[in-house]
Amino acid sequence: MDLSVIVPVYNEEESIPELAEWIERVCTKDKLSYEIIFVDDGSSDSSWSKIMSIAIMKPSVKGFRFRRNYGKAAALHTGFQEASGDVVITMDSDLQDSPEEIPELVRMIKDEGYDLVSGWKKKRYDPFVKRVTSRFYNGTARWSSGIRLHDFNCGLKAYRQEVVKSIEVFGEMHRYIPMLAKEAGFKKIGEKVVEHQSRKYGVTKYGLDRFVKGYLDLLTISFITRFGKSPMHLFGSLGTIMFMIGFLMAGYLGVKKLVFISNHLRAPLVTTSAYFFIALTVMIIGSFLFLTGFLGELVNRNSSERNSYLIRDKVNL
């Protein structure tokens, strides 16, 4: 099969039939064998009824429904597991992503050899607050990851099948799939300017809480990708540095007292100096950081994924 199109759905009953018909029309025109996978993320409207009615009439349409709302990452993870196409495309269900972009995205994956192609909504029809926060967030993500994308959170993306089968999307990490793909060894990541359409039905699901969660998730994914396999490298290094700083501060106080004694001067008590308590606190914090890294290594050693490495090619088996 050429293509799997994964569409997470949450309360988008009006747009589902139109989107399914649009995808079918584009794929038929370009002679692409395809499947459409709708994942209903616990919608409270009639979205699931619409999906079922379409799936009954069209064998190329599959539907999955969660018992409650788990989030977009969970919907994408389910879709990735079920996808069987050589190229996997994700898009939002609100008709703001245009299926007309599908043929070119497929071509970039198949002919140009990209592992992942992310859409870039260069001209957006979102509210002003969302545009500003998105620009700020994307700038931070570029700086943190080294991946030169303008729109990390664009729902319209294309993947080589191997990519979606090799990464695990959880929590709110759907925003950082390019970072997860890069960490898994898929480094040919491209970008395509895509058409962004104004919302036709319903209301946006965006809120300021998603902006806050996005930055917390960025910190999480940055830590996991850099230190997930070796937490001691971070915590052990910080703990050692802090312990040595505290030790040197305490040593300074000790040497100072010895100088006073050697010159037959009355030496003040070490415990009367604020530096003593600062040094003691810094040493304790350093010890805790070192122990945190040590415990992290113990947990990692017992993890079932401690030696999970992706093999790219095999020969003479």
Order of alpha helices (4+ residues) and beta strands (2+ residues): beta-alpha-beta-alpha-beta-alpha-beta-alpha-beta-alpha-beta-alpha-alpha-beta-alpha-alpha-alpha
